[in-house]
Amino acid sequence: MINFFISRPVFSWVLAIVAMLAGIMAIFVLPVQRYPSVAPPAVEIQADYPGASADTVSNTVVQVIEQEMTGLDNLLYMGSTADSSGHATVTLTFAAGTDPDIAQVQVQNKLKLAEPRLPEVVRQQGISVEKSSTSFLMVMAFVSTDGRLSKLDIADFISSELAEPIGRVTGIGSVQVFGSEYAGGAWCPGIQSHVAGGIGSVAGSRTANGAPSVWREKYRGSR
């Protein structure tokens, strides 16, 4: 067989070129489902502890969550991060071929066991459990062409108007915004302690809408 191709170099070159062209054509027509799944699926847990340092977040949030993440099927390893802004991330990586939906459900069930031991403010902020990817699918940058919007204005617009609609697109797992939204603060100098306490209790509830006129009337009546 070797002598046959050596004695016929032109035929050998033509056959090699045809095989190469057939391979190139097969790359473009091969369905995506035929490619092996080499990237291990991952599930990401995110929590926020406003005002806490990185050490506090690590000790009171990350460690509590990691202690409950035992006995998960096909779990390879887990990693975690905690920063000075109070944000905590725990990433659990599973073996290749693991159903990511089943892995997410198992992680959510384990997280329910850890929630009673977490700080109340962390539970109020909400804890998200999402299927994660090791890399970004796309990174988009937004700028103000006329310079009228600051970085904070752009980030707030993206968070309030664009992030949620993009996250609902089929195939999108999660949307991460690199920026900060607007925040509000209330300063009440001179208000008596019981009135200030009432304002704090209302402002501390994420689902309550306080009426400033009611607070003003209470303050007037207490003088």
Secondary structure as GFF3:
##gff-version 3
##sequence-region A 1 223
A	DSSP	alpha_helix	2	6	.	.	.	ID=ss1
A	DSSP	alpha_helix	9	29	.	.	.	ID=ss2
A	DSSP	three_ten_helix	32	34	.	.	.	ID=ss3
A	DSSP	beta_strand	42	48	.	.	.	ID=ss4
A	DSSP	alpha_helix	54	57	.	.	.	ID=ss5
A	DSSP	pi_helix	58	62	.	.	.	ID=ss6
A	DSSP	alpha_helix	63	68	.	.	.	ID=ss7
A	DSSP	beta_strand	75	82	.	.	.	ID=ss8
A	DSSP	beta_strand	87	94	.	.	.	ID=ss9
A	DSSP	alpha_helix	100	114	.	.	.	ID=ss10
A	DSSP	three_ten_helix	115	117	.	.	.	ID=ss11
A	DSSP	alpha_helix	120	125	.	.	.	ID=ss12
A	DSSP	beta_strand	128	132	.	.	.	ID=ss13
A	DSSP	alpha_helix	151	157	.	.	.	ID=ss14
A	DSSP	pi_helix	158	162	.	.	.	ID=ss15
A	DSSP	alpha_helix	163	167	.	.	.	ID=ss16
A	DSSP	alpha_helix	193	203	.	.	.	ID=ss17
A	DSSP	alpha_helix	212	222	.	.	.	ID=ss18
###
